[in-house]
Amino acid sequence: MKKRYIKIVSLVLGLAASMVTGCSVKSSENVVTTAAPTTAEAETSASAESGDSAVEQKKMVFWDKSEYVEGYNTMMKAKVDEFASGNHVDVDYVVIPAADMKQKLMAAIEAGNAPDLIVGDDTLVGQFVSMQQIAECSDIFEAVDFTENSKILGTFNGKPYLVPLAFTAPGMYLRMDQWEKTGMDIPTTWEELKEGAKLMNDPANGFYGLGFAMGASGGGDAEGFCRTIILDWGGIPVDENGKVTVNSPETLEALKFIASLYEEGLIPPDAITGDDSWNNNAYLAGTVGVITNSGSVVSSMKEEKPELLANTQIIAYPAGPAGEAFTLGGANVFGIFETGKNTDVAKDFVKYYFEDLDNYNAMIEAMGAMWQPVVNGVDDTDFWKDPVNAGWLANSKNTYKTYYPAPSDERATVSFTNQLCVKAVQEIVVNRADPQEALDHLEAEFNKIYN
């Protein structure tokens, strides 16, 4: 298997100096109205071109989420301006902190005043598909050459609802100053990673080889980790037809492998109750050698731990026994509200946005590899060939929904958020349950939801 890794110290240098990093830094929404030509101007222009016919005035309300790199919102605003000017559309472009988006959307829907278009993560927008708020977008999927795995991510209940904007693939963070002491090459399989973790492990001095949380805290990190291992071992919790298939020899071996990491002391004991911030904090504190996380940890290291950043590499996710290397992650997507007042205009904008792939690529690259492209043919550039960025791109090419390959529906999201696989591992590690008994119980829990 080809070894793929990057030194992420250069990642920060790759960001434009004028861009400010930080997690959802805007404290309140920023409303920018882009006006189309006035009626008089439109009529004058139309008369000059085609007699006395007036140009129809259109509107669109677009709620976008604030990003780590503020330059993203500036670039999206410029594209909105361009669309508004060329298509006689009045646009309200509103930037909203991601943490506030759901609450504001719920209030707007209740008031009968939903926006026409939003950008959010696929989990958020998927919830509104379940509420029958989001328009089906087959026409956009036909017009844009999306990658196959982004099409899968955008499909809900068998139809394309979520229009992919960018993958937000996680990366595997590796403490190179500790790993180099093992004398091993960069790991390409989970077994190699475990072997290296044993050599790095030094609990007597407060350092553990691995930093994978396993708390049933309601977050997604631990469940995503468990399902990644299950898929890499050839197990399938729920198949593409919605049939529960979790109880298999492959899943059993995967659960045994996960449990062994905790039972053999390669992970701090408090990981078994850790939430989604546990691994961030453990890595920043310098107490673990490996975590999986998004690019936000890069921003934290830049501000708080530059020396740690200098000793960190992002590597591609390792493979399981069969050579499979799944990455369970997400994406930012466009959601077009069927209940909005200007659904057709919103669809027109999204198609217009993807017509200019040079602009799309510039926007993706402005995010400094924290975003990865969802369109074919735009990753063969110097930016993505640079080893600094290649690891993120490699992970994005194997990124699938957290409940893959199950159908995208309410059952899938409930089974994931209930952290069924995490609880099975806890049964083995904490309660000393027989692995097969834990798997039998896991199957029963899946069946409660699916059957």
C-alpha positions in Angstrom: 0.0 0.0 0.0 1.3 3.4 -0.9 2.5 5.5 2.1 0.8 8.8 2.3 1.6 11.5 4.8 2.1 15.2 5.3 3.9 17.5 7.6 1.2 19.8 8.8 3.5 22.5 10.2 3.4 23.8 6.6 -0.4 23.7 6.5 -0.7 26.9 8.5 1.8 28.7 6.3 -0.3 27.8 3.3 -3.2 29.8 4.5 -3.4 33.4 3.2 -2.1 35.8 5.8 -5.2 37.9 5.5 -7.5 35.1 6.6 -8.3 34.7 10.3 -8.7 31.2 11.7 -10.9 30.3 14.6 -14.0 28.2 15.3 -17.2 29.9 14.2 -15.8 33.3 15.3 -18.8 35.4 14.4 -21.0 36.1 17.4 -24.0 37.2 15.5 -25.3 36.9 12.0 -24.0 39.2 9.3 -26.8 40.2 6.8 -25.6 41.5 3.5 -28.2 42.5 0.9 -27.1 42.3 -2.7 -29.5 44.3 -4.8 -30.5 43.5 -8.3 -30.9 46.5 -10.7 -33.8 48.7 -9.9 -37.0 48.3 -11.8 -36.4 51.4 -13.8 -32.8 50.2 -14.7 -34.1 46.8 -15.6 -36.9 48.2 -17.8 -34.4 50.5 -19.5 -32.0 47.7 -20.2 -34.7 45.3 -21.3 -36.2 47.9 -23.6 -32.9 48.5 -25.2 -32.5 44.8 -25.9 -36.0 43.5 -26.7 -38.6 46.3 -26.9 -40.7 47.2 -24.0 -40.7 43.9 -22.0 -39.7 44.4 -18.4 -37.1 42.2 -16.6 -38.6 40.1 -13.9 -37.4 40.9 -10.4 -36.3 37.8 -8.3 -35.3 37.3 -4.7 -33.3 34.8 -2.7 -32.5 34.5 1.0 -29.2 32.6 1.6 -28.1 31.6 5.1 -24.5 30.6 5.1 -22.5 29.3 8.1 -19.5 31.1 9.3 -16.2 29.2 8.8 -12.8 28.8 10.4 -11.3 30.8 7.6 -13.3 34.0 7.2 -12.1 34.4 3.6 -14.6 31.7 2.6 -17.5 33.9 3.4 -15.9 36.8 1.6 -15.5 34.6 -1.5 -19.0 33.2 -1.3 -20.4 36.7 -1.0 -18.5 37.8 -4.1 -20.1 34.9 -6.0 -23.5 35.8 -4.7 -22.9 39.4 -5.9 -22.0 38.2 -9.3 -25.1 36.0 -9.6 -27.3 38.7 -8.4 -26.0 41.3 -10.8 -26.2 39.0 -13.8 -29.6 37.5 -13.1 -31.6 40.4 -11.7 -31.9 38.9 -8.2 -32.2 40.7 -4.8 -30.2 38.4 -2.4 -30.1 38.5 1.4 -26.8 36.8 2.2 -26.7 36.0 5.9 -23.7 34.6 7.8 -24.7 32.7 10.9 -22.5 30.8 13.5 -22.8 27.1 12.9 -23.9 26.5 16.5 -26.9 28.9 16.0 -28.1 27.6 12.6 -30.5 24.9 13.7 -32.3 27.0 16.3 -32.7 29.9 13.8 -33.9 27.5 11.1 -36.5 25.9 13.4 -37.8 29.4 14.4 -38.0 30.5 10.7 -39.8 27.3 9.7 -42.3 27.7 12.5 -42.9 31.3 11.4 -43.4 30.2 7.8 -40.4 32.2 6.7 -37.7 29.6 5.9 -34.7 30.8 3.8 -34.4 29.6 0.2 -30.8 28.3 0.6 -28.5 27.3 3.4 -25.0 25.9 3.8 -24.6 23.5 6.7 -23.0 20.2 7.5 -24.7 17.1 6.1 -26.0 16.0 9.5 -27.8 19.3 10.1 -29.3 19.6 6.6 -30.3 15.9 6.7 -32.5 16.5 9.7 -34.5 19.0 7.6 -34.8 16.4 4.8 -36.5 14.2 7.4 -38.8 17.1 8.2 -39.8 17.4 4.5 -38.3 20.9 4.2 -35.6 20.3 1.7 -36.1 20.1 -2.1 -35.0 17.0 -4.1 -32.1 18.1 -6.4 -31.8 15.6 -9.3 -31.5 18.4 -11.8 -28.4 19.7 -10.0 -26.8 16.3 -9.7 -27.3 15.8 -13.4 -25.7 19.2 -14.2 -22.6 18.9 -11.9 -19.9 16.2 -12.2 -19.8 15.2 -8.6 -17.5 12.4 -7.3 -19.2 9.1 -6.6 -18.7 9.2 -2.9 -20.0 12.8 -2.7 -23.2 11.6 -4.5 -23.6 8.9 -1.9 -23.2 11.4 0.8 -25.8 13.7 -0.8 -28.4 10.9 -1.1 -31.2 10.6 1.4 -34.1 8.1 1.2 -32.7 7.1 -2.2 -32.9 10.5 -3.7 -30.4 13.4 -4.0 -31.3 16.1 -1.5 -28.0 17.3 -0.1 -25.9 19.2 -2.7 -22.2 18.6 -1.8 -20.1 21.6 -1.3 -16.9 20.2 0.2 -15.7 17.2 2.2 -14.6 17.9 5.7 -12.6 14.6 6.1 -10.9 13.9 9.4 -7.2 13.3 9.6 -5.1 11.0 11.7 -2.7 13.1 13.8 0.6 11.4 14.5 3.3 12.6 17.0 6.3 12.2 14.8 8.9 12.9 17.5 7.5 9.9 19.4 6.9 7.7 16.4 10.4 8.1 15.1 11.7 6.5 18.3 9.9 3.3 17.2 12.1 3.0 14.1 9.0 2.1 12.1 7.8 3.5 8.8 4.5 5.5 8.7 1.8 2.9 9.5 -0.5 1.9 6.6 -2.5 -0.8 8.5 -4.2 -0.8 11.9 -2.0 -3.6 13.1 1.1 -1.5 12.2 -0.4 1.4 14.1 -1.0 -0.8 17.2 2.5 -2.2 17.0 4.0 1.3 17.0 1.6 2.4 19.8 3.0 -0.3 22.0 6.5 1.0 21.4 5.5 4.6 22.1 3.5 3.7 25.1 4.9 5.1 28.4 2.1 5.3 30.9 4.5 5.5 33.8 5.5 8.9 32.5 1.9 10.0 31.5 2.2 9.2 27.8 -0.1 6.7 25.9 0.4 5.5 22.3 -3.2 6.1 21.3 -5.9 8.7 22.0 -9.2 7.2 20.9 -12.2 8.2 23.1 -14.8 5.6 23.8 -17.4 7.4 25.9 -21.1 7.2 25.1 -21.4 11.0 25.5 -23.8 11.7 22.6 -21.0 12.9 20.3 -19.9 11.1 17.1 -16.2 10.6 17.4 -16.2 7.3 19.3 -19.1 5.7 17.3 -17.4 6.8 14.1 -14.1 5.2 15.2 -15.9 1.9 16.0 -17.7 1.8 12.7 -14.6 2.6 10.8 -12.8 -0.4 12.3 -15.9 -2.6 11.7 -16.0 -1.6 8.0 -12.2 -2.0 7.6 -12.5 -5.6 9.0 -15.2 -6.4 6.4 -18.2 -6.0 8.8 -21.4 -4.2 7.8 -23.7 -3.0 10.5 -26.6 -2.4 8.2 -26.5 -3.1 4.5 -27.7 -0.9 1.6 -31.2 -2.4 1.8 -31.6 -1.6 5.5 -31.1 -5.1 6.6 -29.3 -5.5 9.9 -26.1 -7.6 9.2 -23.9 -6.6 12.1 -23.6 -10.1 13.6 -20.8 -11.5 11.5 -17.4 -13.0 12.1 -15.8 -9.9 10.6 -17.6 -7.6 13.1 -16.7 -9.9 16.0 -13.0 -9.6 15.1 -13.3 -5.9 14.8 -14.8 -5.5 18.2 -12.1 -7.7 19.7 -9.4 -5.5 18.1 -11.0 -2.3 19.4 -11.3 -3.7 22.9 -7.7 -4.8 22.8 -6.5 -1.2 22.5 -8.1 -0.4 25.8 -7.5 -3.7 27.6 -3.7 -3.6 26.7 -3.4 -0.1 28.2 -2.5 1.7 25.0 -5.2 4.4 25.6 -5.6 6.4 28.9 -8.2 4.8 31.2 -10.4 7.9 31.2 -11.0 7.5 27.5 -13.8 5.1 28.2 -15.9 8.1 29.5 -14.4 10.7 27.2 -16.5 13.0 25.0 -15.8 14.5 21.6 -13.4 17.1 23.1 -11.4 14.5 25.1 -9.1 13.5 22.3 -8.5 17.1 21.3 -7.5 18.0 24.9 -5.4 14.9 25.3 -3.4 15.6 22.1 -2.9 19.2 23.0 -1.8 18.3 26.4 0.9 16.0 24.9 -0.3 12.9 26.6 -1.2 10.7 23.6 0.5 9.9 20.3 -2.3 9.5 17.9 -5.8 10.9 17.5 -8.3 11.3 14.6 -9.9 14.7 14.2 -10.8 17.5 11.8 -8.5 20.4 10.8 -9.7 22.4 13.8 -6.9 20.9 15.9 -4.4 22.5 13.6 -5.8 25.9 14.5 -5.6 25.1 18.2 -2.0 24.0 17.9 -1.1 27.1 15.9 -2.4 29.3 18.7 -1.5 27.3 21.7 1.1 24.7 20.9 3.3 25.6 17.9 6.0 23.3 19.1 3.5 20.4 19.0 2.5 21.4 15.5 6.1 21.2 14.4 6.2 17.6 15.5 2.8 16.5 14.0 2.0 14.8 10.7 -1.3 14.0 9.2 -1.4 10.5 7.8 -4.0 8.6 5.7 -6.3 6.3 7.6 -4.8 2.8 8.0 -6.3 -0.2 6.3 -7.8 -3.3 7.8 -7.0 -7.0 7.1 -8.6 -6.9 3.7 -6.9 -3.7 2.6 -9.9 -1.5 3.0 -9.4 1.9 4.5 -12.7 3.7 5.1 -12.9 7.2 6.4 -16.2 8.0 8.0 -16.8 11.8 8.0 -19.0 14.4 6.6 -19.3 17.4 4.3 -20.6 20.9 4.0 -23.6 20.9 1.7 -26.1 23.2 0.1 -29.7 22.7 1.3 -32.4 24.1 -0.9 -35.7 24.7 1.0 -38.8 23.4 -0.7 -40.7 25.4 1.7 -38.8 28.6 0.8 -40.4 31.2 -1.4 -37.7 31.1 -4.1 -36.7 27.5 -4.5 -36.1 27.8 -8.3 -33.8 30.8 -7.8 -31.8 28.9 -5.2 -31.3 26.0 -7.6 -30.2 28.4 -10.3 -27.6 29.9 -8.0 -26.2 26.5 -7.0 -25.9 25.5 -10.7 -24.3 28.8 -11.4 -21.8 28.4 -8.5 -20.5 25.1 -9.9 -20.1 26.4 -13.5 -16.9 28.2 -12.5 -14.6 25.5 -11.3 -11.6 27.8 -11.1 -13.5 29.8 -8.5 -14.6 26.6 -6.8 -11.1 25.4 -6.6 -9.8 28.7 -5.3 -12.4 28.6 -2.5 -11.5 25.0 -1.5 -7.8 25.8 -1.5 -8.4 29.0 0.6 -9.6 26.7 3.4 -6.0 25.3 3.5 -6.9 21.6 3.0 -9.5 21.6 5.8 -12.0 21.3 2.9 -11.6 18.8 0.1 -13.3 18.9 -3.3 -16.5 17.0 -4.2 -16.2 17.6 -8.0 -14.3 15.4 -10.4 -11.2 16.9 -12.1 -10.2 19.6 -9.8 -7.7 17.9 -7.5 -4.9 17.4 -10.1 -3.2 20.7 -9.0 0.0 21.6 -7.4 -1.9 22.4 -4.2 -3.1 18.8 -3.8 0.1 17.3 -5.0 1.9 19.1 -2.2 2.7 16.6 0.5 1.4 19.2 3.0 -2.1 18.7 1.7 -2.1 15.2 0.2 -3.1 13.4 3.3 -6.3 15.3 3.7 -7.2 14.7 0.1 -6.4 11.0 0.4 -8.7 10.6 3.4 -11.5 12.5 1.6 -11.5 10.0 -1.3 -12.4 7.3 1.2 -14.9 9.4 3.1 -18.4 7.9 3.5 -21.4 8.7 5.7 -21.0 7.7 9.3 -23.7 5.0 8.9 -22.5 3.7 5.5 -23.7 1.6 3.7 -27.1 1.8 5.3 -29.8 3.9 3.5 -29.9 7.5 4.5 -33.0 7.8 6.7 -34.1 8.4 10.2 -33.3 4.9 11.4 -29.6 5.4 10.3 -29.2 8.6 12.1 -30.9 7.3 15.3 -28.8 4.2 15.4 -25.6 6.3 15.0 -26.6 8.9 17.6 -27.5 6.2 20.1 -23.9 5.0 19.8 -24.8 1.3 19.7 -21.3 0.2 18.7 -19.6 2.3 21.4 -21.9 0.6 24.0 -20.9 -2.8 22.7 -17.2 -2.1 23.2 -17.9 -0.7 26.6 -19.7 -4.0 27.5 -16.5 -5.9 26.6 -14.0 -3.5 28.2 -15.9 -2.3 31.3 -18.3 -5.1 32.1 -16.0 -7.9 30.9 -18.7 -9.3 28.6 -17.9 -12.1 26.2 -17.4 -10.4 22.8 -19.9 -12.7 21.1 -22.5 -11.9 23.7 -21.8 -8.2 23.3 -22.3 -8.6 19.5 -25.5 -10.5 20.0 -26.8 -7.6 22.1 -25.6 -5.1 19.5 -27.6 -7.0 16.9 -30.7 -6.8 19.1 -30.3 -3.1 19.6 -30.0 -2.5 15.8 -33.1 -4.6 15.2 -35.1 -2.6 17.7 -34.6 0.4 15.4 -34.7 -1.2 12.0 -37.4 -3.9 12.6 
